[in-house]
């Protein structure tokens, strides 16, 4: 139990951040993070500490893809809804910039986005990214590079 608690404590923030950037939605990211660790807990496979982060990202990505298939008809919220968490000008500017980055990120092909997030957020080596996504190491490097170029303003 304590080993699992330690894994959760160390990796839950990273899995949440990865899921948030995949989904663009905090609630969905929380759900994916929870379900990722439930699946890790229920897994009969031994957990290798060297590749646990990549394994968790793979689970989170698969849950994200399942969610897309399940909820193919998604309704966006109206722009008219008030933002109850509005803060000072600097916070608003940072939020606007984050929204622009997330919007550009969401336009990337899913495989490119996953590769970039695994590299940029989780600092996974290209070998683990390639293994998690089922592509070659060279392809993983190209996808990360092209995704970074696409996100430049």
N, C-alpha and C positions, 0 to 999 in steps of 0.2 A: 504494500500500500504506500509506504513512504517513497519508494522508487517512482511510482506513478505520480505522487504528489510533487515530487521534485521535477519530473518531466513536465508536468503541467505548469508549475511555477516558472520554469525556465523558458518554455516554448509557447505558452498561450498568448502572450503579447505579440509575438512574431506571427503566429498563425492568424490572429485577429487582424493584424495590419495587412497581411497578405490577402485575406478574405475581403477586407474593406476595399482594397484597391481593385480586386477582381470584380466585386459587385457594385461598388459605388454607393452602398447602402449599409448604414451602421447596424440596423436590425438584422439584415440578412447575414452580415459578417459575424455578428454574435451567435446566430443560429449555426452557421457553418463551423465556427470555432468550437462550440459545445459538441456538435455532432462528430467533429473530427476526433475529439478526445474520447467520446463514448466508443467510437469505433476502434480507437487504439486500445482502450481498456478491454474491449470484447475480443480483440484479435488473439488468435492462438499462435500467431507467428512470434518468434523471439524478436525483441527490439534491439537493434544494433545502434549503439550510441553514436557511432561515426556517421550514420546516415539517417538518424531519427528526424532531423529537420526536413530533409528532402522527402521522407516518407510522410510526414505530417502535411507538407505542402501538396503532395500527390493526393492524399485523402481530401484535403480542403478543395483542391481543384476539381476532383471528381464530384464532390458534393455540389459545387457551383454549377458544373455542367448538367448534373441531374436536375438541379433547380431550374435551369434555363429550359430544359425539355419539359418539365412539369408545368412551368408557368410561362408558356409561350405568349400568352396575352397579358401584357403588363400595362398598367395605367399609370402615367406620370402624375404627380401632384401638380395642382394649379400653382402658377407663379403668384397668385393673389393671396396665398396663405401667409399670414404674418410670421416673421421669425422672432420667436419669443426669447431667443438667446442672443439677440443683437447686443454688440458691445461697442467699444470705442472705434474710431475711424481706422486705426491700424489693424485691429482684429477683423474688421470688415474687408479691408484690402487683402489681408492674408487669406481669408476665406474665399474671396473672389478668385484669387490666384490659384488656390487649391482646386476650386471647382473647374477652372479652365484646364488645369493639368489633368484632373480626373476625366473631364469630357474628352480631351485628346487621347487619354489612356484607353477609354472605353471604345474609341474608334479603331484602335489597333486590332488586328486579328487576335483571337483568343490565345493561340499558341505563342505568338510574339509577346503578348501582354504577360502571360504566365512566365515565360523565360526571363523577361526583363524584371519582373517582380521578384522572382527567385534569386536573381543575381543582385539587384540593387537593394532590395529590402532585407533579404535573408542572407546575403553574402555567400550563397552556395557556389561551390566550384562548378565550372562548366561541365565537368564529368557527371556530377550529380544531377544537374539540370537536364542534361542529355538523357540520362537514365530515367528520370522522373517523367519526361515528356515523350520518351520513345523515339528520340532523334539522335543524329550523330553529334559529336562534340563540336565539329566545325559548323554544323547547322545551328547549334545552340549559340555559338559565338556570333554568327551572322544575324540571327534573330535578335539578340540583345543589342547589337550595334545598330541595326536598322530601326529598332524600336526607340532607342535613344535619339536617333536623328529625327524620327517622326515627332517626338515630343518637344523638340526645340521650338521656341516661339518664332 
